Amino acid sequence: MTTPTTPGLDTGRFLGLLRDELGLGYSESDLDTAFDDLPGWDSVLLLKLLGAAEQLTGRAAPMIDVLEAADLRAVHAALNGVPAA
């Protein structure tokens, strides 16, 4: 599955946010792992990620779409304005 990109929040930048802002060295394949199975993940990190993404993009995160996401790929898609499938 390819995630649509916007300037500043392509997959590489998203992974960079996870690494640089949260200290998590996830790879692209980890984006499809359910939150419950993702090593080191908790809901506080989601809030930190959203704050960092909002600073980077200058846009408010779509909270309902993000909260309904089952994995980081869905969060990334929501941050890029792609509705949940």
N, CA, C and O atoms as a GROMACS GRO file, in nm:
protein
  340
    1MET      N    1   0.084  -0.118   0.000
    1MET     CA    2   0.000   0.000   0.000
    1MET      C    3   0.088   0.124   0.000
    1MET      O    4   0.176   0.137   0.085
    2THR      N    5   0.067   0.212  -0.092
    2THR     CA    6   0.143   0.336  -0.100
    2THR      C    7   0.063   0.447  -0.035
    2THR      O    8  -0.055   0.464  -0.064
    3THR      N    9   0.128   0.522   0.052
    3THR     CA   10   0.061   0.633   0.118
    3THR      C   11   0.084   0.758   0.038
    3THR      O   12   0.199   0.792   0.008
    4PRO      N   13  -0.022   0.830   0.001
    4PRO     CA   14  -0.005   0.957  -0.070
    4PRO      C   15   0.080   1.052   0.014
    4PRO      O   16   0.080   1.045   0.137
    5THR      N   17   0.149   1.139  -0.053
    5THR     CA   18   0.238   1.229   0.018
    5THR      C   19   0.197   1.373  -0.003
    5THR      O   20   0.131   1.408  -0.101
    6THR      N   21   0.238   1.455   0.090
    6THR     CA   22   0.226   1.599   0.077
    6THR      C   23   0.365   1.655   0.100
    6THR      O   24   0.448   1.588   0.161
    7PRO      N   25   0.392   1.775   0.052
    7PRO     CA   26   0.524   1.830   0.078
    7PRO      C   27   0.552   1.832   0.228
    7PRO      O   28   0.473   1.886   0.306
    8GLY      N   29   0.662   1.774   0.266
    8GLY     CA   30   0.702   1.776   0.406
    8GLY      C   31   0.658   1.656   0.488
    8GLY      O   32   0.707   1.638   0.599
    9LEU      N   33   0.567   1.573   0.438
    9LEU     CA   34   0.525   1.458   0.516
    9LEU      C   35   0.512   1.332   0.430
    9LEU      O   36   0.412   1.261   0.436
   10ASP      N   37   0.614   1.307   0.352
   10ASP     CA   38   0.619   1.180   0.280
   10ASP      C   39   0.659   1.072   0.381
   10ASP      O   40   0.680   1.102   0.499
   11THR      N   41   0.669   0.949   0.337
   11THR     CA   42   0.698   0.839   0.428
   11THR      C   43   0.831   0.859   0.500
   11THR      O   44   0.841   0.831   0.620
   12GLY      N   45   0.931   0.906   0.430
   12GLY     CA   46   1.061   0.930   0.493
   12GLY      C   47   1.054   1.033   0.604
   12GLY      O   48   1.113   1.014   0.710
   13ARG      N   49   0.982   1.142   0.580
   13ARG     CA   50   0.966   1.246   0.684
   13ARG      C   51   0.886   1.192   0.802
   13ARG      O   52   0.915   1.224   0.917
   14PHE      N   53   0.785   1.111   0.773
   14PHE     CA   54   0.704   1.052   0.880
   14PHE      C   55   0.790   0.961   0.967
   14PHE      O   56   0.783   0.967   1.090
   15LEU      N   57   0.869   0.876   0.904
   15LEU     CA   58   0.960   0.790   0.980
   15LEU      C   59   1.062   0.873   1.057
   15LEU      O   60   1.102   0.837   1.168
   16GLY      N   61   1.105   0.985   0.997
   16GLY     CA   62   1.196   1.076   1.066
   16GLY      C   63   1.134   1.135   1.192
   16GLY      O   64   1.202   1.149   1.294
   17LEU      N   65   1.007   1.170   1.185
   17LEU     CA   66   0.937   1.219   1.304
   17LEU      C   67   0.937   1.113   1.414
   17LEU      O   68   0.962   1.143   1.530
   18LEU      N   69   0.908   0.990   1.376
   18LEU     CA   70   0.907   0.881   1.473
   18LEU      C   71   1.044   0.864   1.537
   18LEU      O   72   1.055   0.842   1.657
   19ARG      N   73   1.148   0.875   1.458
   19ARG     CA   74   1.284   0.857   1.506
   19ARG      C   75   1.331   0.978   1.587
   19ARG      O   76   1.375   0.964   1.701
   20ASP      N   77   1.320   1.096   1.528
   20ASP     CA   78   1.379   1.216   1.588
   20ASP      C   79   1.298   1.272   1.703
   20ASP      O   80   1.354   1.319   1.802
   21GLU      N   81   1.167   1.268   1.692
   21GLU     CA   82   1.082   1.327   1.796
   21GLU      C   83   1.044   1.228   1.906
   21GLU      O   84   1.024   1.267   2.021
   22LEU      N   85   1.034   1.098   1.869
   22LEU     CA   86   0.989   0.999   1.966
   22LEU      C   87   1.097   0.899   2.005
   22LEU      O   88   1.079   0.822   2.099
   23GLY      N   89   1.210   0.900   1.933
   23GLY     CA   90   1.317   0.806   1.964
   23GLY      C   91   1.287   0.663   1.924
   23GLY      O   92   1.343   0.569   1.981
   24LEU      N   93   1.199   0.645   1.826
   24LEU     CA   94   1.161   0.512   1.780
   24LEU      C   95   1.218   0.484   1.643
   24LEU      O   96   1.192   0.559   1.548
   25GLY      N   97   1.296   0.380   1.630
   25GLY     CA   98   1.361   0.347   1.504
   25GLY      C   99   1.279   0.252   1.420
   25GLY      O  100   1.329   0.147   1.379
   26TYR      N  101   1.154   0.286   1.393
   26TYR     CA  102   1.070   0.200   1.312
   26TYR      C  103   1.109   0.210   1.165
   26TYR      O  104   1.160   0.313   1.119
   27SER      N  105   1.084   0.101   1.092
   27SER     CA  106   1.106   0.099   0.948
   27SER      C  107   0.971   0.109   0.878
   27SER      O  108   0.866   0.108   0.943
   28GLU      N  109   0.974   0.119   0.746
   28GLU     CA  110   0.849   0.130   0.672
   28GLU      C  111   0.759   0.009   0.694
   28GLU      O  112   0.637   0.023   0.698
   29SER      N  113   0.817  -0.110   0.710
   29SER     CA  114   0.734  -0.229   0.733
   29SER      C  115   0.663  -0.224   0.868
   29SER      O  116   0.558  -0.286   0.884
   30ASP      N  117   0.717  -0.151   0.964
   30ASP     CA  118   0.652  -0.137   1.094
   30ASP      C  119   0.525  -0.052   1.087
   30ASP      O  120   0.440  -0.061   1.176
   31LEU      N  121   0.510   0.028   0.984
   31LEU     CA  122   0.393   0.114   0.971
   31LEU      C  123   0.263   0.034   0.962
   31LEU      O  124   0.156   0.085   0.995
   32ASP      N  125   0.272  -0.091   0.917
   32ASP     CA  126   0.153  -0.175   0.902
   32ASP      C  127   0.126  -0.263   1.024
   32ASP      O  128   0.029  -0.339   1.024
   33THR      N  129   0.208  -0.254   1.126
   33THR     CA  130   0.190  -0.334   1.247
   33THR      C  131   0.084  -0.269   1.336
   33THR      O  132   0.088  -0.149   1.362
   34ALA      N  133  -0.009  -0.349   1.383
   34ALA     CA  134  -0.113  -0.298   1.473
   34ALA      C  135  -0.048  -0.237   1.597
   34ALA      O  136   0.054  -0.287   1.645
   35PHE      N  137  -0.108  -0.130   1.648
   35PHE     CA  138  -0.052  -0.062   1.765
   35PHE      C  139  -0.026  -0.158   1.880
   35PHE      O  140   0.078  -0.147   1.947
   36ASP      N  141  -0.116  -0.251   1.905
   36ASP     CA  142  -0.099  -0.346   2.016
   36ASP      C  143   0.024  -0.434   1.999
   36ASP      O  144   0.078  -0.484   2.098
   37ASP      N  145   0.069  -0.453   1.876
   37ASP     CA  146   0.184  -0.540   1.848
   37ASP      C  147   0.311  -0.462   1.818
   37ASP      O  148   0.415  -0.522   1.789
   38LEU      N  149   0.306  -0.331   1.826
   38LEU     CA  150   0.419  -0.246   1.791
   38LEU      C  151   0.507  -0.225   1.914
   38LEU      O  152   0.463  -0.165   2.013
   39PRO      N  153   0.631  -0.273   1.910
   39PRO     CA  154   0.719  -0.262   2.026
   39PRO      C  155   0.742  -0.116   2.066
   39PRO      O  156   0.774  -0.032   1.982
   40GLY      N  157   0.727  -0.089   2.194
   40GLY     CA  158   0.757   0.044   2.246
   40GLY      C  159   0.648   0.147   2.227
   40GLY      O  160   0.666   0.262   2.265
   41TRP      N  161   0.535   0.110   2.168
   41TRP     CA  162   0.430   0.207   2.137
   41TRP      C  163   0.332   0.221   2.253
   41TRP      O  164   0.297   0.123   2.319
   42ASP      N  165   0.288   0.345   2.278
   42ASP     CA  166   0.178   0.369   2.370
   42ASP      C  167   0.103   0.494   2.324
   42ASP      O  168   0.150   0.567   2.237
   43SER      N  169  -0.013   0.518   2.383
   43SER     CA  170  -0.100   0.626   2.337
   43SER      C  171  -0.039   0.765   2.361
   43SER      O  172  -0.071   0.859   2.288
   44VAL      N  173   0.047   0.779   2.459
   44VAL     CA  174   0.113   0.909   2.482
   44VAL      C  175   0.201   0.944   2.362
   44VAL      O  176   0.211   1.061   2.325
   45LEU      N  177   0.264   0.844   2.303
   45LEU     CA  178   0.347   0.868   2.186
   45LEU      C  179   0.264   0.920   2.069
   45LEU      O  180   0.312   1.001   1.989
   46LEU      N  181   0.140   0.874   2.058
   46LEU     CA  182   0.053   0.923   1.952
   46LEU      C  183   0.032   1.074   1.966
   46LEU      O  184   0.037   1.148   1.868
   47LEU      N  185   0.008   1.119   2.087
   47LEU     CA  186  -0.010   1.263   2.110
   47LEU      C  187   0.116   1.341   2.076
   47LEU      O  188   0.108   1.449   2.017
   48LYS      N  189   0.231   1.289   2.114
   48LYS     CA  190   0.357   1.355   2.080
   48LYS      C  191   0.379   1.358   1.929
   48LYS      O  192   0.425   1.459   1.875
   49LEU      N  193   0.346   1.248   1.862
   49LEU     CA  194   0.359   1.242   1.717
   49LEU      C  195   0.269   1.346   1.650
   49LEU      O  196   0.311   1.413   1.556
   50LEU      N  197   0.147   1.358   1.698
   50LEU     CA  198   0.055   1.454   1.638
   50LEU      C  199   0.105   1.596   1.656
   50LEU      O  200   0.096   1.677   1.563
   51GLY      N  201   0.157   1.628   1.772
   51GLY     CA  202   0.212   1.762   1.794
   51GLY      C  203   0.327   1.791   1.701
   51GLY      O  204   0.336   1.900   1.644
   52ALA      N  205   0.416   1.693   1.683
   52ALA     CA  206   0.531   1.711   1.594
   52ALA      C  207   0.486   1.725   1.449
   52ALA      O  208   0.540   1.806   1.374
   53ALA      N  209   0.387   1.645   1.409
   53ALA     CA  210   0.336   1.651   1.272
   53ALA      C  211   0.269   1.785   1.246
   53ALA      O  212   0.284   1.843   1.138
   54GLU      N  213   0.194   1.834   1.343
   54GLU     CA  214   0.129   1.964   1.326
   54GLU      C  215   0.231   2.076   1.312
   54GLU      O  216   0.212   2.168   1.233
   55GLN      N  217   0.339   2.069   1.388
   55GLN     CA  218   0.444   2.170   1.374
   55GLN      C  219   0.509   2.164   1.237
   55GLN      O  220   0.536   2.267   1.176
   56LEU      N  221   0.534   2.043   1.190
   56LEU     CA  222   0.599   2.026   1.060
   56LEU      C  223   0.511   2.072   0.945
   56LEU      O  224   0.558   2.139   0.853
   57THR      N  225   0.383   2.036   0.950
   57THR     CA  226   0.295   2.066   0.837
   57THR      C  227   0.224   2.200   0.849
   57THR      O  228   0.179   2.257   0.749
   58GLY      N  229   0.213   2.252   0.972
   58GLY     CA  230   0.141   2.376   0.992
   58GLY      C  231  -0.010   2.358   0.986
   58GLY      O  232  -0.084   2.455   0.974
   59ARG      N  233  -0.056   2.233   0.995
   59ARG     CA  234  -0.198   2.202   0.990
   59ARG      C  235  -0.239   2.122   1.114
   59ARG      O  236  -0.160   2.045   1.168
   60ALA      N  237  -0.362   2.142   1.156
   60ALA     CA  238  -0.415   2.062   1.266
   60ALA      C  239  -0.434   1.918   1.219
   60ALA      O  240  -0.475   1.893   1.106
   61ALA      N  241  -0.405   1.825   1.308
   61ALA     CA  242  -0.425   1.684   1.276
   61ALA      C  243  -0.573   1.651   1.280
   61ALA      O  244  -0.645   1.703   1.365
   62PRO      N  245  -0.620   1.566   1.189
   62PRO     CA  246  -0.760   1.524   1.189
   62PRO      C  247  -0.782   1.421   1.301
   62PRO      O  248  -0.769   1.301   1.279
   63MET      N  249  -0.815   1.469   1.419
   63MET     CA  250  -0.816   1.385   1.539
   63MET      C  251  -0.904   1.260   1.528
   63MET      O  252  -0.862   1.153   1.570
   64ILE      N  253  -1.022   1.272   1.473
   64ILE     CA  254  -1.109   1.153   1.467
   64ILE      C  255  -1.045   1.046   1.379
   64ILE      O  256  -1.043   0.929   1.418
   65ASP      N  257  -0.993   1.084   1.263
   65ASP     CA  258  -0.928   0.986   1.175
   65ASP      C  259  -0.807   0.924   1.243
   65ASP      O  260  -0.784   0.804   1.231
   66VAL      N  261  -0.730   1.005   1.312
   66VAL     CA  262  -0.610   0.955   1.380
   66VAL      C  263  -0.649   0.859   1.492
   66VAL      O  264  -0.588   0.753   1.507
   67LEU      N  265  -0.749   0.895   1.571
   67LEU     CA  266  -0.790   0.810   1.683
   67LEU      C  267  -0.853   0.679   1.636
   67LEU      O  268  -0.851   0.580   1.710
   68GLU      N  269  -0.907   0.677   1.516
   68GLU     CA  270  -0.964   0.553   1.461
   68GLU      C  271  -0.859   0.466   1.392
   68GLU      O  272  -0.889   0.352   1.355
   69ALA      N  273  -0.739   0.517   1.376
   69ALA     CA  274  -0.633   0.443   1.306
   69ALA      C  275  -0.591   0.320   1.386
   69ALA      O  276  -0.581   0.324   1.508
   70ALA      N  277  -0.567   0.211   1.314
   70ALA     CA  278  -0.524   0.086   1.377
   70ALA      C  279  -0.373   0.068   1.374
   70ALA      O  280  -0.318  -0.017   1.444
   71ASP      N  281  -0.306   0.150   1.292
   71ASP     CA  282  -0.161   0.139   1.279
   71ASP      C  283  -0.104   0.273   1.233
   71ASP      O  284  -0.178   0.366   1.201
   72LEU      N  285   0.027   0.281   1.229
   72LEU     CA  286   0.092   0.406   1.191
   72LEU      C  287   0.071   0.441   1.044
   72LEU      O  288   0.072   0.559   1.010
   73ARG      N  289   0.052   0.343   0.958
   73ARG     CA  290   0.024   0.372   0.817
   73ARG      C  291  -0.106   0.452   0.807
   73ARG      O  292  -0.115   0.547   0.729
   74ALA      N  293  -0.207   0.413   0.884
   74ALA     CA  294  -0.335   0.484   0.883
   74ALA      C  295  -0.320   0.625   0.943
   74ALA      O  296  -0.384   0.718   0.896
   75VAL      N  297  -0.237   0.640   1.045
   75VAL     CA  298  -0.210   0.773   1.100
   75VAL      C  299  -0.144   0.860   0.994
   75VAL      O  300  -0.182   0.975   0.976
   76HIS      N  301  -0.046   0.805   0.926
   76HIS     CA  302   0.024   0.879   0.821
   76HIS      C  303  -0.074   0.921   0.712
   76HIS      O  304  -0.071   1.036   0.666
   77ALA      N  305  -0.160   0.830   0.670
   77ALA     CA  306  -0.259   0.863   0.568
   77ALA      C  307  -0.351   0.975   0.617
   77ALA      O  308  -0.380   1.068   0.543
   78ALA      N  309  -0.397   0.966   0.742
   78ALA     CA  310  -0.486   1.069   0.797
   78ALA      C  311  -0.416   1.204   0.799
   78ALA      O  312  -0.477   1.306   0.766
   79LEU      N  313  -0.290   1.206   0.837
   79LEU     CA  314  -0.216   1.333   0.840
   79LEU      C  315  -0.199   1.391   0.701
   79LEU      O  316  -0.178   1.512   0.685
   80ASN      N  317  -0.207   1.306   0.600
   80ASN     CA  318  -0.198   1.352   0.462
   80ASN      C  319  -0.335   1.378   0.401
   80ASN      O  320  -0.346   1.403   0.281
   81GLY      N  321  -0.439   1.373   0.484
   81GLY     CA  322  -0.574   1.404   0.436
   81GLY      C  323  -0.642   1.292   0.361
   81GLY      O  324  -0.739   1.317   0.290
   82VAL      N  325  -0.594   1.170   0.376
   82VAL     CA  326  -0.656   1.056   0.309
   82VAL      C  327  -0.754   0.992   0.406
   82VAL      O  328  -0.713   0.946   0.513
   83PRO      N  329  -0.882   0.988   0.373
   83PRO     CA  330  -0.981   0.930   0.464
   83PRO      C  331  -0.959   0.781   0.485
   83PRO      O  332  -0.905   0.712   0.398
   84ALA      N  333  -1.001   0.733   0.601
   84ALA     CA  334  -0.988   0.591   0.632
   84ALA      C  335  -1.072   0.509   0.534
   84ALA      O  336  -1.180   0.550   0.491
   85ALA      N  337  -1.018   0.392   0.501
   85ALA     CA  338  -1.089   0.304   0.406
   85ALA      C  339  -1.203   0.232   0.472
   85ALA      O  340  -1.273   0.155   0.406
   0.00000   0.00000   0.00000
